[in-house]
Amino acid sequence: MLSTMLLVTGATIYFFIRVLNAPPKPEPDSYLDNDDELERQAPRA
Amino acid sequence: MSANKESWGSRVGLILAMAGNAVGLGNFLRFPVQAVQNGGGAFIIPYLVCFLVMGIPLLWIEWSMGRFGGKFGHHSTPFIVDTMHRNRLWKYIGVFGIWTNIAVASYYCYLESWTLSYVFHSLAGSFQGLDQNGVSAFFDQYVNLGESTFGIPYEPIFFFVICLLLNTWILSQGLAKGVERVAKIGMPLLIIFGMFLAYKGFTITAGENGAINDSSVGLNFLWTPNFDDLWSPTVWLAAAGQIFFTLSVGMGTIHCYASYVRSKDDIALNAMSAGWMNEFVEVVLGASILIPISIGYLGIDGVVNLVNSQGGLGLGFRTLPYLFYQWGDVLGAISGVMWFGLLFFAGITSSLAMGTPWIGFLQDEFNWNRRPAAWSFGLIVLVLGMPTVLFFNYGVFDEYDYWAGTVSLVVFALFESILFAWVFGMDRGWREIMSGADIQVPKIYKFIIKFVTPLLLLWVFIGSLVTPKGGDWGAAFSGEWILDDSSIINKIKNSSLKRQLAEATDPAVIEKLQDTLFYVNASRILLVVVFLSIAALVYMAYKKRVREGRI
């Protein structure tokens, strides 16, 4: 029981931390919250 | 041009909304009961295997199908699947992705309204001083539209309408300001409430507050593996079925949410994160509340009887409110609020997801604005849901649940897995999954998605179609294949009801069964009419596209 619960909890935390630590992609991306972050704007041609 | 210009607010918001879509009442009420009925700890082995070879692949399939369709401005399954192959019939398979949601929302919102009502009843102390039979009778009175302790006439209908209004209003606010905001509040609260109740479930001590068993008795009962059941096809079918329910795959909601993700953004890691979050809520929290607390106070035999007679729903609504009061009046009320509160958040984050494909369809195809589209969803669900409220005791609720909430998921998932892996093509499909991915998906999944997942789905479908009596597959394969009443074929034939009718002698029972048969058949006709109506709308939308030169 405990091993299953630990495995599931561990996997949940691991993948969520991977999401939080994933390198941001340049704008425009899928998410509104980043729209005004200057460092995320794609360089203009 | 489509009126659909929506976006998600943030990546975490999208994942919480997707996890909220998956996390439903079944995580707390269905999973522990399935585990008890299918070999306890042994159930977890086929369950996790099915999650790895069917659940995760289906998540990737649906996320990538949705994102692919979104590139062409489609946000509902009929035209998402239409973009994947030139055969125009595929869009009618995609009708399942709207129909299922409307039909499921019709009874699910009613269930959700019970949880909302029970939150208020817990706060008001309606269960205080009642014994177990009293709490159970309260539930019977409630669903029979009996007199309310709040003095509200037709209280279930009142709460059903309130719940629908709430869902509709949130949907009308849009993805980022409505659905996502609710997920960002609801999911953390759900986890906090769940952790508190799980802690209580883990710390019951025999002799304290009337408990007759330690927590370990209930947890051992749930988790001790019965390896004799491990090779039973019935157990594997139950495990595969639970994966469907719990992940909300085969519904069209994941496609819809993912269709708002751009192709350069990740879906592979998002799918894993949302999928595992759902597993945490189900396996860790869901398994630690209902059964351990019930067994702590009622014993194993008592709980097994209750599970067999009432199922998880009965245990959750008829028994737990009484057991919470063993911890004292204040803690009993707080626990009741937390239990029904977490069920409410689990419910509303799912029912909101069910509204989005219909809204996306109307926005994309008929240029509706979000608000009228959301209100049309509320109205349809109200009309379709009223029979489940008024004729709850005549099997209408169960009928919706069986056809829309069970069979339809398997059928649509089977079709979409074939479309993705064999028609769209596995190489293109793999590129879609990997496009913008923030994780490296193991190559073995290319093989699993192409062969294992569709075959497993086919087996689940055939197994459900011709389930042998008592789940005795050994006898079936040795030549004695008598169909079980739970098989799809016998369900269509109403075998169980007809047999009960033939055996009944009491005129009152006969009349009730005849009425039930009528309402069961009428609800099926209603569901078929809804499906055909959506198919007709899809046809009109297609013709409109041709006229406008969009195809």
Interface residues (C-beta under 8 A of the other chain):
Chain A: M1 T4 M5 V8 T9 A11 T12 F15 F16 R18 V19 L20 A22 P23 K25 P28 D29 S30 Y31 L32 D33 N34
Chain B: S7 W8 G9 S10 R11 V12 G13 L14 I15 G41 I44 L48 A176 L219 L222 W223 Y260 V261 R262 K264 D265 D266 L269 N270 M272 S273 W276 M277 E279 F280 V283 V284 A287 G436 D438 I439
